[in-house]
Amino acid sequence: QVQLVESGGGLVQPGGSLRLSCAASGIIFSIKDMGWYGQAPGKERELVATITRGGSTNYADSVKGRFTISRDNAKATVYLQMNSLKAEDTAVYYCNAVWGTKDTNYWGQGTQVTVPS
């Protein structure tokens, strides 16, 4: 089993940058893909970016060229560098880890990112 703790959210002006971090603890060697999902007010949680254990990445079209996901397997930590932030990026961002032979999904508690319009 895995526990995920996010950090790095906050209030940032349009065009600014933030870096989110998510540290995993527990049985970390069984973690497969990790990723970030965003949930805007009144909307469903949506994929922002994912990264495999080998470093292959996938991004939502809305963040391509602006956000970068990275991962440190030794530290069991995943990062999301968010640049050129827009008001529409405002959301609670949740860290996700896919774990074990049954691909169990684990979630962090979420971190708020606010970009005023």
Phi, psi and omega in degrees: 000161188224145171242139182237133179232118180267157173205164173107357178287175178161192179259128181219144180286154177307137183090351181277185184228152172217155174234118177267145176232150177218116181257130179260146174221164184109219182273076191286339184291344179267005179285134177256249178290149170231158182192178177234137177232144180242143177232108178278159180305128178077006182238167178279160177291134183230151178295135172253307180198148175226160179215134178279171178299329179275355175102003176287138186241158177216136183231149167294145181303326185292343183244356181302133180087348180245323182252148176227125176261140176216171189208140174243101184295325180296326179264357183051047184231139175241145183236155172226108175273120185246113179245163178049049185294145181238163179302324181289353174278352179301124183184168165271127182257127182247135173276143180228144173225135175262128194227137167077179185293337180262010179052049177291135178267130173243147184231146171278182184277347179095149176224135186277131172241124181236125176237107184291150180273000000 
